[in-house]
Amino acid sequence: MNGDAQPIEARALPAGQWNHYRLTSRDGTLELAVNGRVVTRAADATQVKGYLCLESERSEVHFRNIRIQELPGSQPPAEKIAAAAEDFASIFDGLTFQGWKHHEGLEGRWEIDDGVFRLLGDQPPRKRGEDTSLWHEQSLGDFVLIADWCLAGKPERKPMNDFTEDGLIKRDAEGQRITHEILHAGDSGIYLRGEARAQVNIWSQPMGSGDINSYHKDAKLPVEIRRACVPKANADHPPGEWNRFRITIEGDRVTVVLNGQTVIDSAQLPGVAEKGPIALQNHGDPIEFRNLFLKRLPE
């Protein structure tokens, strides 16, 4: 976008008083008037047709008297039109554990802060056999899940397993695991259809997140199945930054898009359950999740 996107004058009234915005958008040019005077202009917007959104950044805000007048305009090219809204439903209200199986064993482990599920790094001892991952209540068949995640731990150098190109753990001539030192910021994942084995992994390995770990490490599976469960590329943002998964499971096939890049493409998961809930894994490392949206697919 070209032009000065900074206001040329401070026109907003003090907190607690009502302000009036008039925003005009025409053919990629934006103009904002605050309390009767234009303060911001910008041109050549990357998208010229799309949706409006009312935003709040970590504070309470009120809106009223919202009116829209559609103006005549040109026919923009497809790449400048926002994608049509999809039939997603939010599965996290940002305030409570409603819709999730929250129980006593999760106290001191999972908390909610400003629209974020936060898994704490310093957790109380776990009872033998206790499952402290955060499970959703719905049993799902085929679906698309959008989930934002952030490895929140302080990166530290740590020896981790090394892997072959087809996903097996590397071993030396004596069968011992070969490790390499990496900058490790945590490990977690998202379980699909009620199975820890069907996990879309989140971690700090050079191969990148999105792998289906238990499948590509299974030497009994054919090599083509294992290879498909290894990410095609490392699309992770650095530790401490937010990432976005778009996970699609149809039948026994899983596709994972990470930060806009397809890293797992229709990988087959033999024996995966036909239905079951999703879960946010507790692997003991601090991690955060937000913006959880689900779309059920026809089965």
Backbone hydrogen bonds in HBPLUS format (Angstrom, degrees):
<---DONOR---> <-ACCEPTOR-->    atom                        ^
c    i                          cat <-CA-CA->   ^        H-A-AA   ^      H-
h    n   atom  resd res      DA  || num        DHA   H-A  angle D-A-AA Bond
n    s   type  num  typ     dist DA aas  dist angle  dist       angle   num
A0002-ASN N   A0043-ALA O   2.66 MM  41  4.96 138.1  1.83 136.2 146.2     1
A0043-ALA N   A0002-ASN O   2.58 MM  41  4.96 173.4  1.58 150.6 153.0     2
A0008-ILE N   A0039-VAL O   2.83 MM  31  5.19 149.1  1.93 135.5 144.3     3
A0017-GLN N   A0014-PRO O   3.14 MM   3  5.98 152.7  2.22 145.9 148.7     4
A0035-ASN N   A0020-HIS O   2.70 MM  15  4.85 174.3  1.70 157.5 159.0     5
A0022-ARG N   A0033-ALA O   2.93 MM  11  5.06 146.1  2.04 147.2 151.9     6
A0033-ALA N   A0022-ARG O   2.91 MM  11  5.06 160.5  1.95 140.3 146.9     7
A0024-THR N   A0031-GLU O   2.85 MM   7  5.13 166.5  1.86 154.5 159.2     8
A0031-GLU N   A0024-THR O   2.89 MM   7  5.13 144.2  2.02 148.3 156.1     9
A0026-ARG N   A0029-THR O   2.98 MM   3  5.32 161.5  2.01 148.1 153.9    10
A0029-THR N   A0026-ARG O   2.96 MM   3  5.32 161.7  1.99 116.6 122.7    11
A0045-ALA N   A0028-GLY O   2.90 MM  17  4.62 158.5  1.95 124.9 132.0    12
A0030-LEU N   A0042-ALA O   2.79 MM  12  5.25 157.9  1.84 150.5 158.1    13
A0042-ALA N   A0030-LEU O   2.98 MM  12  5.25 154.0  2.05 150.9 151.8    14
A0032-LEU N   A0040-THR O   2.94 MM   8  5.21 166.0  1.96 151.0 154.0    15
A0039-VAL N   A0032-LEU O   2.91 MM   7  6.13 159.5  1.95 161.0 162.8    16
A0040-THR N   A0032-LEU O   3.39 MM   8  5.21 161.7  2.43 145.1 146.1    17
A0034-VAL N   A0037-ARG O   2.91 MM   3  5.53 148.0  2.01 151.1 140.7    18
A0037-ARG N   A0034-VAL O   3.36 MM   3  5.53 161.0  2.40 106.9 112.1    19
A0048-VAL N   A0080-LYS O   2.73 MM  32  5.59 156.1  1.79 148.3 152.1    20
A0082-ALA N   A0049-LYS O   2.75 MM  33  6.08 173.5  1.76 168.7 169.4    21
A0080-LYS N   A0077-PRO O   2.96 MM   3  5.62 160.0  2.00 120.3 126.9    22
A0081-ILE N   A0078-ALA O   3.11 MM   3  5.34 160.7  2.14 117.7 117.4    23
A0088-PHE N   A0086-GLU O   2.86 MM   2  5.68 139.0  2.03 103.5  91.9    24
A0089-ALA N   A0294-LEU O   2.81 MM 205  5.29 156.3  1.86 141.0 147.5    25
A0294-LEU N   A0089-ALA O   2.83 MM 205  5.29 164.5  1.86 146.4 150.1    26
A0091-ILE N   A0292-LEU O   3.00 MM 201  5.76 167.9  2.02 147.1 149.0    27
A0115-GLY N   A0094-GLY O   3.24 MM  21  3.71 132.7  2.48 148.9 136.1    28
A0100-TRP N   A0097-PHE O   2.89 MM   3  5.36 155.8  1.95 143.9 143.8    29
A0137-GLU N   A0099-GLY O   2.96 MM  38  5.63 158.2  2.01 157.4 150.7    30
A0102-HIS N   A0100-TRP O   2.91 MM   2  5.72 126.2  2.20 110.6  94.6    31
A0101-LYS N   A0135-TRP O   2.76 MM  34  5.47 171.2  1.77 165.7 168.8    32
A0106-LEU N   A0103-HIS O   2.98 MM   3  5.73 164.6  2.01 123.0 128.0    33
A0107-GLU N   A0104-GLU O   3.14 MM   3  5.61 162.7  2.18 114.1 119.4    34
A0109-ARG N   A0106-LEU O   2.98 MM   3  5.28 148.3  2.08 135.0 133.5    35
A0110-TRP N   A0106-LEU O   3.16 MM   4  5.88 161.6  2.19 158.1 162.0    36
A0120-LEU N   A0109-ARG O   2.82 MM  11  5.33 172.0  1.83 162.0 163.9    37
A0111-GLU N   A0118-ARG O   2.92 MM   7  5.26 151.5  2.00 145.2 154.6    38
A0118-ARG N   A0111-GLU O   2.78 MM   7  5.26 176.5  1.78 164.5 164.2    39
A0113-ASP N   A0116-VAL O   2.97 MM   3  5.23 157.1  2.03 144.2 151.3    40
A0116-VAL N   A0113-ASP O   3.13 MM   3  5.23 134.4  2.35 101.8 114.7    41
A0117-PHE N   A0289-PHE O   2.80 MM 172  5.04 159.3  1.84 156.2 159.8    42
A0289-PHE N   A0117-PHE O   2.84 MM 172  5.04 153.4  1.91 144.3 153.0    43
A0119-LEU N   A0287-ILE O   2.81 MM 168  5.27 178.8  1.81 173.8 173.5    44
A0287-ILE N   A0119-LEU O   3.27 MM 168  5.27 143.1  2.42 126.8 136.8    45
A0130-GLU N   A0127-LYS O   3.02 MM   3  5.29 164.5  2.04 132.8 131.8    46
A0134-LEU N   A0280-LEU O   2.94 MM 146  5.08 157.7  1.99 151.7 150.7    47
A0280-LEU N   A0134-LEU O   2.84 MM 146  5.08 157.4  1.89 140.6 144.7    48
A0136-HIS N   A0278-ILE O   2.96 MM 142  5.69 172.2  1.97 159.3 158.8    49
A0140-LEU N   A0276-GLY O   2.84 MM 136  5.07 169.8  1.85 110.0 113.5    50
A0276-GLY N   A0140-LEU O   2.90 MM 136  5.07 137.9  2.07 124.5 137.3    51
A0297-LEU N   A0142-ASP O   2.93 MM 155  5.19 173.9  1.94 129.2 127.4    52
A0143-PHE N   A0249-ILE O   3.11 MM 106  5.71 144.2  2.25 146.1 156.4    53
A0249-ILE N   A0143-PHE O   3.03 MM 106  5.71 165.7  2.05 166.9 171.6    54
A0144-VAL N   A0295-LYS O   2.78 MM 151  5.10 149.4  1.87 144.7 155.2    55
A0295-LYS N   A0144-VAL O   2.87 MM 151  5.10 153.6  1.94 152.4 158.1    56
A0145-LEU N   A0247-ILE O   2.76 MM 102  5.08 159.9  1.79 149.4 156.3    57
A0247-ILE N   A0145-LEU O   2.79 MM 102  5.08 161.6  1.83 154.7 156.6    58
A0146-ILE N   A0293-PHE O   2.82 MM 147  5.06 167.9  1.84 152.4 155.8    59
A0293-PHE N   A0146-ILE O   2.96 MM 147  5.06 159.7  2.00 142.2 148.8    60
A0147-ALA N   A0245-PHE O   3.06 MM  98  5.22 158.2  2.11 138.6 143.7    61
A0245-PHE N   A0147-ALA O   2.81 MM  98  5.22 174.1  1.81 157.8 158.1    62
A0148-ASP N   A0290-ARG O   3.03 MM 142  5.23 159.7  2.07 170.3 164.4    63
A0290-ARG N   A0148-ASP O   3.06 MM 142  5.23 151.5  2.14 134.9 138.8    64
A0149-TRP N   A0243-ASN O   2.89 MM  94  5.30 151.4  1.97 136.3 145.4    65
A0243-ASN N   A0149-TRP O   2.81 MM  94  5.30 151.3  1.89 151.9 161.7    66
A0150-CYS N   A0288-GLU O   2.95 MM 138  5.19 144.5  2.08 145.2 148.7    67
A0288-GLU N   A0150-CYS O   3.00 MM 138  5.19 152.0  2.08 143.6 152.2    68
A0240-GLY N   A0151-LEU O   3.01 MM  89  5.59 130.4  2.26 143.2 157.3    69
A0156-GLU N   A0184-HIS O   2.84 MM  28  5.21 156.5  1.89 137.9 142.3    70
A0184-HIS N   A0156-GLU O   2.71 MM  28  5.21 155.6  1.77 145.8 141.8    71
A0158-LYS N   A0182-ILE O   2.83 MM  24  5.55 152.9  1.90 154.7 163.6    72
A0182-ILE N   A0158-LYS O   2.96 MM  24  5.55 166.4  1.98 143.8 142.7    73
A0160-MET N   A0180-HIS O   2.82 MM  20  5.52 165.5  1.84 147.3 149.4    74
A0180-HIS N   A0160-MET O   2.84 MM  20  5.52 152.5  1.91 154.8 162.9    75
A0162-ASP N   A0178-ILE O   2.93 MM  16  5.82 140.7  2.09 167.8 156.1    76
A0170-LYS N   A0162-ASP O   2.85 MM   8  5.54 170.6  1.86 134.4 137.7    77
A0164-THR N   A0168-LEU O   2.77 MM   4  5.30 157.0  1.82 152.3 160.4    78
A0167-GLY N   A0164-THR O   3.07 MM   3  5.26 159.1  2.12 113.2 113.1    79
A0178-ILE N   A0170-LYS O   2.90 MM   8  5.47 160.2  1.94 137.8 136.2    80
A0172-ASP N   A0176-GLN O   2.80 MM   4  5.42 153.4  1.87 149.9 156.5    81
A0175-GLY N   A0172-ASP O   2.89 MM   3  5.22 164.1  1.91 116.8 120.5    82
A0188-SER N   A0202-ILE O   2.74 MM  14  4.94 163.1  1.77 151.1 152.2    83
A0202-ILE N   A0188-SER O   2.87 MM  14  4.94 159.3  1.91 132.9 125.9    84
A0281-GLN N   A0189-GLY O   2.93 MM  92  5.25 173.1  1.94 152.4 152.4    85
A0190-ILE N   A0200-VAL O   2.94 MM  10  5.21 151.4  2.03 137.7 146.5    86
A0200-VAL N   A0190-ILE O   2.90 MM  10  5.21 164.7  1.92 150.0 148.3    87
A0191-TYR N   A0279-ALA O   2.88 MM  88  4.94 150.2  1.97 138.8 146.7    88
A0279-ALA N   A0191-TYR O   3.21 MM  88  4.94 141.5  2.36 126.0 128.3    89
A0192-LEU N   A0198-ALA O   2.86 MM   6  5.47 147.1  1.97 149.8 160.4    90
A0195-GLU N   A0192-LEU O   3.12 MM   3  5.85 164.1  2.14 123.9 128.5    91
A0194-GLY N   A0277-PRO O   2.55 MM  83  4.76 145.1  1.67 162.6 150.8    92
A0201-ASN N   A0211-ASP O   2.90 MM  10  5.38 174.5  1.90 159.0 160.8    93
A0210-GLY N   A0201-ASN O   2.76 MM   9  5.03 162.1  1.79 145.6 151.9    94
A0208-GLY N   A0205-GLN O   2.94 MM   3  5.55 155.0  2.01 119.2 126.7    95
A0212-ILE N   A0229-CYS O   3.05 MM  17  5.07 157.1  2.10 137.3 144.4    96
A0215-TYR N   A0212-ILE O   3.18 MM   3  5.74 134.3  2.39 112.6 124.3    97
A0216-HIS N   A0212-ILE O   3.12 MM   4  6.37 167.6  2.14 160.5 164.3    98
A0217-LYS N   A0213-ASN O   3.13 MM   4  6.19 137.4  2.33 148.1 158.1    99
A0218-ASP N   A0215-TYR O   3.14 MM   3  5.28 161.9  2.18 108.0 113.6   100
A0221-LEU N   A0218-ASP O   3.10 MM   3  5.80 163.5  2.12 121.0 125.7   101
A0225-ILE N   A0222-PRO O   3.12 MM   3  5.52 130.7  2.37 107.4 119.4   102
A0226-ARG N   A0222-PRO O   3.17 MM   4  6.54 161.9  2.20 153.9 159.1   103
A0227-ARG N   A0223-VAL O   2.88 MM   4  6.04 167.6  1.89 155.7 158.8   104
A0228-ALA N   A0224-GLU O   3.26 MM   4  6.25 152.1  2.34 132.3 138.9   105
A0229-CYS N   A0226-ARG O   3.03 MM   3  5.32 144.6  2.15 106.4 116.9   106
A0230-VAL N   A0227-ARG O   3.11 MM   3  5.36 165.2  2.13 112.3 115.1   107
A0232-LYS N   A0263-VAL O   2.80 MM  31  4.82 147.6  1.90 125.2 135.8   108
A0241-GLU N   A0238-PRO O   3.05 MM   3  5.80 151.2  2.14 146.6 149.1   109
A0259-ASN N   A0244-ARG O   2.89 MM  15  5.17 165.1  1.91 153.0 156.9   110
A0246-ARG N   A0257-VAL O   2.84 MM  11  5.02 136.8  2.03 145.8 155.3   111
A0257-VAL N   A0246-ARG O   2.93 MM  11  5.02 162.1  1.96 139.7 145.7   112
A0248-THR N   A0255-THR O   2.88 MM   7  5.16 167.4  1.90 156.3 160.1   113
A0255-THR N   A0248-THR O   2.87 MM   7  5.16 157.2  1.92 149.5 156.8   114
A0250-GLU N   A0253-ARG O   2.96 MM   3  5.37 154.8  2.03 152.6 159.8   115
A0253-ARG N   A0250-GLU O   3.00 MM   3  5.37 162.1  2.03 128.0 133.5   116
A0269-LEU N   A0252-ASP O   2.71 MM  17  5.22 155.4  1.77 156.0 163.5   117
A0254-VAL N   A0267-ALA O   2.84 MM  13  5.14 152.4  1.92 139.4 148.2   118
A0267-ALA N   A0254-VAL O   2.81 MM  13  5.14 145.8  1.92 156.7 145.2   119
A0256-VAL N   A0264-ILE O   2.82 MM   8  4.84 154.0  1.89 129.3 137.1   120
A0263-VAL N   A0256-VAL O   2.90 MM   7  5.84 152.1  1.98 157.3 166.2   121
A0264-ILE N   A0256-VAL O   3.24 MM   8  4.84 165.2  2.26 138.0 138.5   122
A0258-LEU N   A0261-GLN O   2.81 MM   3  5.25 158.4  1.85 152.0 145.0   123
A0261-GLN N   A0258-LEU O   3.03 MM   3  5.25 164.9  2.05 111.9 116.7   124
A0272-VAL N   A0269-LEU O   3.19 MM   3  5.72 155.7  2.25 142.4 139.2   125
